[in-house]
Amino acid sequence: MVYWLFTYIFMGMAPYVQQRLQIVPGTTLGIDESLFGIATTIVLIGNTVFILGSWLANRRGKVASAKPSVVSDLRANALAAGALGFAAYYVLKIGPSNFLLSLSELALARSYVWPDPTTNVIITGAASMSLLVAFAAQMQLRQQRRFAEKSKPLILPLTLMGALLLVVNPISSPRYIFGTVALAIFASMGAYATVDRFKVVSLSAMVGLVTLFPIMDAFRHSTHANIESDSPISAMTTGDFDAFAQLVNTVEYVHVEGITWGNQLLGVLLFWVPRSLWESKPVDTGILLARFKGYSFENLSAPIWAEFYINGGWIFLVVGMFALGYLLRTFDVRAEQFLESSRIPPLLGCILPFYLLIVLRGSLLTSMAYLLVILLCVAFVTPRSTGLTDRPHTNPAAPTKRGRL
């Protein structure tokens, strides 16, 4: 759902509006219109092989599937304690009052405490995403205990949610991160419990990306709201929807500079290495493209199609998008099986679908720190085991027929 939502809005609707109105996003001026055809072909071929990968994974999923592991009570409580402790350190180190400032002002305060960008983003990701996984894990535990006819107090989940909404709030946090947190909280409370609810979430997400997403940037530079667009149509001509323009810039970069042959991907895999130890460490692909085009504003996107194409041309594009389709469908099949006997998806299913928007929009390098924290925390609270404990507790009240998502 999230993949096609992003594709429809950012790679379809937004560039259509921009071309219909003949308005280029102000952050990506001077794009080469003669390359529109190649960029469109990249999107279409990428989507086609994505569908093929998804189709293959779906067929295999019908033959052999595995239930996700349940959450360990002891480990979930340990993560909650650790996340709250680290969040307290994070807030006190920066200063509690700074979290009520604008996004830019908080970023400045954070960079003063942790000057190294790599250290900065890892600590920030650890403080926010560990709280999010801990909260979702506690909600999973509540459900597991309910199925076992046991009770679990709400005090710990509410404490985690309060700390989370302080660290990640709509004023001083990036829109994508706050959106991931808010939607993950809803998912942990049963937003996917039925197919009808899933449809409501899907349609609401689409409307929200078009109408609310641009407005949520109102506190980027000041605590006084500054809304730059007055309608969804005009919002789609702004830098928020620069994904297709950046894909065009990627094609131009490859034509002029050539393929990077995995150099950008190497930076993604080794994101955790401080730039002070690796002076030639690749920058974000969005920054690379901005510098290539001579833009003064470098906080630009680099959609997943662009990341694959700049790293290895058509071969990387086909292989990468096929693998992505296979991976996401496998993830969906297992989540659907879990939902047959559960009100909420497995732990990753509460968080990753929404964080996927960040990965799809890019740059990949900027999304890796938070993603790694999510994966490590989920792996910690859901240890692999054998036997019946690998399966979620059966909910006697769960519907026997849900319909495919």
N, C-alpha and C positions, 0 to 999 in steps of 0.2 A: 504494500500500500504506500509506504513512504517513498520508495524508489519511483513509482509512477506518479505520485503526487509532485515530487520534485521535478521530474521530467516534464510533466504537463505544464506546470507553472513557469519554471525557470528556463527551460529549454524549448518551450512551445509558445505559451501564451505571452510571456514578456517580450521575447524577440519579435513576435507578430505585431504587438502593439507598437513597439519601437519603430519597426519598419513602416507600419501603416501611417504613423504620425511623422515619420522621418525625423525622429529625435534619438540621438545617441546618448547613453548615460554619460553624465558630466565627468565621471571618473575614468572613462575609457574613450576619450576623444581620439580621432584620427585612425579609426579602424579601417582596414582595407576591404571595401565592399566586394571586390572581385573574388575574395576568398570565402564568401558566404556559402557558395555551393559546396565547397570541400568541407566546411564546418558542419553543414547540414548532413552531408553524407556520413561524417564521423558519428553524429548522433544517431542516425538511422541504422547504420551497421552495428554500432554499439548496442542499441536496443534489440536488434534482431538476434545477436548472439547471446545477449542476456536472456531473452525468451527461450532460446535453445537450451542454455544451461539450466534454467528454471524447470523446463519440461523434463529434462533428463533426471534431475534431482527428485521431481515429483513422482516419476515412475519408479525410481529406486526406493523412494520413501514408502510406497505402497507395499513393497516386498519385505523390506527390513527396516525397522525403526527402533529407536531407543527412547525410553522415558528419561527426562531430566532427573538428576538427583534432588532429593529434598534438602531443605536447609537444616544444618546442624544447630541445635539450640545453644550449645556451649560456644561454638564458634561465632554465631550471630551476636550473642551477648558480648563476647570478647571484642568483636569488630565495633560494636556500638560504643563500648567504653573507650577503645582506642580512637575512634573517629571523633567522639566528643572531646577527648583530651587534646587531640591534635588541632581541632577547630578552636578550642580555647586558646591554645598557643598562637595560632594564626591570627585570631582577632586581637588578642592583646599585643602581639608584636606590631601589627599595623596601627592599632588604635580603634576602639569600637566606634567612635564618632565618624571615622573616615568611611564607614560603610553606608553612611547616609549622604555621602557626596555623589557627584556625577561619576560616570564611568571613567572619564579621562582623569579626574582628580584622584580616584581610588587607584587607578593604574600607576599614576605618578608616585603616590605614597608607597605602593607595593614595590616599585622599582628602586625607591630609596632604601628600603629594607633589604631587598635581594637584587642587587644590581645586575647579576648575570641573568640574561633572559631565559636560559634553559632551566636554571635553578628556580627562577621565579614561576615559570609555568608549571613545573612539576609540583612545587609546594602548593600552588593555588589549586591545581587539579586534585591533589591528594586531600586537601581540606574540604573541598566541595563534593567530589564524587564518592569519597569514603562515607560521608554522611548520607548521601543518596542511597548507596547500596545497603548501608546499615538499616535505613528506614524501610526499604523494600523488603529486606530480609526479615525484619520484625513483623511486617504485615503477612509475609509467608508463614512465619511461625504461628501467628494468631490463627490463620486458616487451618494449619496442620493440627493445632490443638483443638480447634472447634470440631474437626472431623473425628478427633479422638475423644470428644466430649469432655474436654478440659478447658479451663479458662486461662487467659493471659491478660494481665493489666495493661491499660492503654498508656500508662505514664511514660514508659520508655519510648514508644513510637512518637508520642506527642512531643517529647523533649527533643528527639532527633529532628522532627519536622520543624520545630521552632528554631533550632540552631541552623538548620539547612536554609530556611527562608531568611535568616539574618546574613549568612555568608553569601547566598545567591538570592538577591532581591531584584525587583524590576527596575530599580533606579541605578544601581552601581554595577550591575552585571551585564555581560553581553546577552543580547536577545536570544541567541541560539542556546546558550547554557541555561538561562532562566526558563526558556520554553521546554527544554529537555527535562528539567527538574519538575516543573508544574505538571506536564503530561505524564511523567513517570509516577508522580504522586496519585494522579487520577487513575492510572492503570493499576496501581497497587490497591486501590479502593474498589476495584471491580468494574472499571470502564469497559472492559472487554468481556464481561461475564456472559453476554448473549450476542448473537449475530446482529440483532437490532442495535444494540449499544455500539458495536463495532462500526456499523454504518454511520451512526450519529457522530462518532469520533472522527471518522474519515472525512465526512462532509464538513464538519466543524473545522478540522485542520486545514482543509482547502480554503474555506472562507477566511479563516484567521490569517493564513499566509498572505492573502491578497489585501485584507483590510487592516488587521491589527499589527502585522509584522512591521510595516513602515512606521507606524505610530510608536511602537515600543522603543524606537531609537531616540525618543524625544529628550532623554536625559543623558545623552552621550557627553555633552560639553558643559552642561549646567543643570542644577537641580530645578531650575525653572523650565517647564516643558517647552520645547521648540519643535513644532510639527512642520516639516518642510513640504509635505504634499497635502493637497486638499481633496484628493479622490483616489480610489484604487487605480484608475487609468493613469493618472499623472505619476503615481508612485512607481508604476512599472517602467517608467522612463528614467528612474534614478539609479544610482550606483548599487542599491540593494539588489537589483536584478541585472547584474552585469555578467552573468555566467556565460551566456552565448557570445557576448562581445569578447570575453576573455578566451573563449575557445577559438575565435577568429584570430586573436592575437597569438595564440599558441601555434596555429597553422603558419602564420607569418614568421614566427620565431624559428620554427623548424625549417622553413624555406630559406631563411637567411643564415642562421647559425648551425643548423643541423640538429639531429636527434642527440639527446644527452646520454644515450646508452646506459640508462639506469642510474646516472649520477644523482638525479633528484630523488629517486627511490632509495638510494643509499643514505641520503640525509634523513629520510623518513625512518628507516630501520634503525639508524644510530642517532635518533633525535636526542637521546639522553646524554650524549657526549657534550660537555660544555664547549662553547665556541672558543674559550680561552685555551683549550687543549687542542683544538682542531680549527685553525684559522681559516682553512679553505672549505669548511663545512658548508654545504649548499644552503642557500636561503630558501624560504618558502617559494613555491612555484609562482604564486601571485605576485610576490615581490620581484622575482626574476623577470616576469613579463612586464611589470610596471617600469623597471629600470631599462629594459630593452626598448620600450616605447617612449621613454623619457618623461613618464608621469611623475608629478611631485607627490601625489597621494599613492601610497604603496599598499594600503590595507585592502587588497582586492582578492576576489575569489579565483579559484582554479578548479573547475568542476572535474569530476572523476574521469570523464572522457579526455580532458586536456592533460591530466596527469599521466594517463596511460600513453597517449599519443606523443607527448614530449619525451618520455622515457625510452620508447622503443617503436614509435611509428605504428603502422597498421598491425604488425604482429602482436605487439604488446596490447593494443586496443582490443583485438579479437580474443586473445587468450585471457586478458584481464576481465573483460566484461562477461565472458562465458563463465569464468570462475566465480565472479560476483553473483551472477544469476543462480548458479548451482548452490553457493553458500547460503544466500538469502532464502531460497526455497527450502533447503534442508532445515534451516532455522525455523521457518514457518510451519513445516510439517510437524516438527517436534512440539512446537508451541501449541498447535491445534490439538494434538493428542493429549497434551497436558490439560487443556481447557475442557476436555470431555469430562473430567472429574474434578475440576477446580474453578473457582470464581475468577481467579487472576492468572495471568500467564506465568511461566517459570521466571526466575529472577532476572535473567538477561532480557527476557521478553518484555519486562516492565520498563527497561531503560534504553536498550540499544536501538530499537526502532526509531525513537525520537532523536537520539544522538546521531543516527545515520544521516540526518539532514546536514549536519556539520561535515561529515565525511564526504558526502556527495558534492557539497558546495566547494569544499576545499579552502585553503590548501591542505593536503594530507599532513604535512609536517606540523601544522598548528593543531591538528586534532589528535595526534598520537599520545600526548601526555595524559590527557583525560581518559582516553580509551584504555590505555594500559592500566590506569588505576581502577577503572571499572572492572576489567577482566580479572585482575589480581584479587580484588576484594570478593568478587563473585566466586572465584575458584577457592578462596579461603573458606567461605561459609557453606559451600556445597561440595564437600569432599566426595571423591569417587569411592563407591563401596559396592559390594556384591550382595545379592539376595533381595528380599522384598523391600528393604529400605530404599532401594533405588526408585521405587515408584511412589507417586504422591498418594496420600491417604484418600480412600474412596469417599466421595461425598454422596450419601444416600439420597440427598435431595436434588442432586445434579440431573439435568435433563439427559435423556438417553439419545436424543437426536438434536444436533445443533445446526447441521448444515455446514458446508465447506465455506471457509472465509475467502 
